[in-house]
Amino acid sequence: MGKESVTALDLHRIGSQYFGEKLLVVEVWAEGVRFVWIDKGQPDDESAAFLHINLDMLSIEKIEGFLDALTGATGTYIP
């Protein structure tokens, strides 16, 4: 089984499934991925969470698991 790669588009689409209509920014750092979301119309109400992971170990399943735990939701990414 080959190593799955995760693209920037995958990261944003997965995040959008969890944060819906909120403005979403996804930052890729050497140490992991940071999700920043803002309720539309509430620019002073910014929230963020950082998934600390070696980027070589990043997978769709790990991103979904992190966001499931963060939001209490369950999502399944469909490309």
C-alpha positions in Angstrom: 0.0 0.0 0.0 1.5 3.3 -1.1 1.8 6.4 1.0 -1.2 8.7 0.7 -0.4 12.4 0.1 -2.5 15.2 1.4 -2.7 18.4 -0.7 -3.5 21.9 0.4 -6.8 21.6 -1.3 -7.6 18.4 0.7 -6.8 20.3 4.0 -9.1 23.1 3.1 -12.0 20.9 1.9 -11.7 18.7 5.0 -11.7 21.7 7.3 -14.7 23.2 5.4 -16.7 20.1 6.2 -16.2 20.8 9.9 -16.5 24.6 10.0 -19.2 25.1 7.4 -20.0 28.7 6.6 -17.2 30.1 8.8 -14.2 31.8 7.1 -11.4 29.2 7.2 -7.7 29.6 6.8 -5.4 26.5 6.8 -1.7 27.1 7.5 0.9 24.4 6.8 3.9 24.7 9.1 7.0 22.5 9.4 5.7 21.3 12.7 2.1 20.6 11.6 -1.1 22.2 10.4 -3.0 25.2 11.9 -6.7 25.7 11.3 -8.1 29.2 11.9 -11.8 29.9 11.7 -13.9 33.1 12.0 -17.6 33.5 12.2 -18.7 35.6 9.2 -19.5 39.1 10.5 -17.5 38.6 13.7 -13.9 39.5 12.7 -12.9 39.8 16.3 -14.0 36.3 17.2 -11.1 34.2 15.7 -10.4 30.7 16.9 -7.5 28.4 16.0 -6.2 24.9 16.7 -2.9 23.4 15.8 -2.4 19.7 14.8 1.2 19.0 15.8 2.4 16.3 13.5 5.3 15.4 11.3 4.1 16.3 7.8 5.4 13.0 6.5 2.9 11.3 8.8 -0.1 13.5 7.8 -3.1 11.7 6.4 -6.8 12.3 5.8 -7.7 10.0 8.7 -5.4 11.8 11.1 -6.8 15.2 10.1 -10.4 13.9 10.4 -9.6 12.4 13.8 -8.2 15.7 15.1 -11.1 17.7 13.8 -13.6 15.1 15.1 -12.1 15.5 18.6 -11.9 19.3 18.3 -15.5 19.9 17.1 -17.3 16.8 18.4 -18.5 16.1 14.9 -17.8 13.2 12.6 -16.9 13.9 9.1 -15.9 11.8 6.1 -13.8 13.5 3.4 -15.1 12.8 -0.1 -12.7 14.2 -2.7 
